[in-house]
């Protein structure tokens, strides 16, 4: 997953602008021939605090020749809301100074995953294979993050 955004101070106030989320379709474990692709769900906040590293809303498009075209986990109207925290297993470090690049891990141990929607008659089978729906506390989202800083 690749995110593009800008942040900094405007007139002395912190501000950010979301640019894009790019995610190539990836094989979906448990369903041979299926792929999953994350899409931006309309909300991002990358201001880090002592309590969190950031927040992002996404939904996932599930593709398989036997599934309907609009098969999703979450939707643009009801995306998955993830709040990420520092992952102690992947501590932050600077890996390059030109361009300045940081590397760190984030984790969300509380992300809730709803049942699929729009998959057609095979939706229940997809849900069963993926263990959906799955409440908060039953899933953990891990991500290794690289951030490049580009001064304006």
KAZIMO-V890933 format. One record per residue. RES is the residue in one letter. SS is DSSP state (~ for helix, > for strand, _ for the rest). OMEGA is omega in whole degrees, 0 to 359 (NA if undefined). NEAR is the number of other ideal C-beta (glycine too) atoms within 10 Angstrom. Layout:
RES,SS,OMEGA,NEAR + RES,SS,OMEGA,NEAR
//
This chain:
X,_,178,14 + X,>,178,9 + X,>,174,17 + X,>,178,10 + X,>,179,15 + X,>,177,12 + X,>,179,14 + X,>,181,11 + X,>,175,8 + X,>,183,10 + X,_,177,5 + X,_,181,5 + X,>,176,7 + X,>,179,9 + X,>,176,11 + X,>,178,15 + X,>,177,11 + X,>,180,17 + X,>,184,12 + X,>,169,9 + X,>,177,17 + X,>,180,13 + X,_,177,16 + X,_,175,9 + X,_,181,13 + X,>,177,13 + X,>,180,11 + X,_,181,20 + X,_,177,10 + X,_,180,11 + X,_,182,18 + X,_,179,8 + X,_,181,10 + X,_,175,21 + X,>,176,15 + X,>,180,20 + X,>,180,17 + X,>,177,20 + X,>,180,18 + X,>,183,20 + X,>,173,21 + X,>,180,13 + X,>,172,12 + X,>,176,18 + X,>,184,16 + X,_,175,16 + X,_,180,12 + X,_,176,13 + X,_,177,8 + X,_,183,4 + X,_,185,7 + X,_,177,15 + X,_,180,21 + X,>,179,19 + X,>,182,15 + X,>,173,26 + X,>,179,18 + X,>,166,22 + X,>,185,21 + X,>,174,22 + X,>,179,18 + X,>,181,23 + X,>,173,14 + X,_,181,17 + X,_,182,6 + X,_,181,14 + X,_,175,20 + X,_,185,15 + X,_,183,9 + X,_,178,12 + X,_,185,22 + X,>,166,21 + X,>,192,25 + X,_,180,22 + X,_,175,16 + X,_,180,12 + X,_,179,8 + X,_,183,13 + X,_,172,21 + X,>,180,21 + X,>,180,17 + X,>,175,20 + X,>,185,17 + X,>,179,22 + X,>,175,16 + X,>,176,15 + X,_,182,20 + X,_,179,8 + X,_,180,9 + X,_,184,16 + X,_,181,10 + X,_,173,13 + X,>,175,9 + X,>,182,11 + X,>,177,9 + X,>,175,11 + X,>,181,7 + X,_,357,5 + X,_,180,9 + X,>,184,13 + X,>,177,14 + X,>,181,14 + X,>,179,15 + X,>,178,17 + X,>,174,18 + X,>,182,21 + X,>,171,19 + X,>,182,22 + X,_,188,15 + X,_,182,16 + X,_,177,20 + X,_,180,15 + X,>,180,20 + X,_,172,18 + X,_,177,15 + X,>,173,23 + X,>,173,15 + X,_,185,14 + X,_,183,22 + X,~,186,14 + X,~,180,9 + X,~,181,16 + X,~,180,18 + X,~,177,13 + X,~,177,14 + X,~,179,23 + X,~,180,18 + X,~,181,11 + X,~,182,14 + X,~,180,20 + X,_,182,11 + X,_,353,16 + X,_,181,13 + X,>,187,15 + X,_,175,11 + X,_,181,12 + X,_,179,10 + X,_,184,13 + X,_,174,17 + X,_,177,11 + X,>,176,17 + X,>,176,13 + X,>,170,16 + X,>,189,11 + X,>,171,17 + X,>,178,11 + X,>,174,13 + X,>,181,9 + X,_,179,10 + X,_,180,7 + X,_,178,6 + X,_,NA,4
//
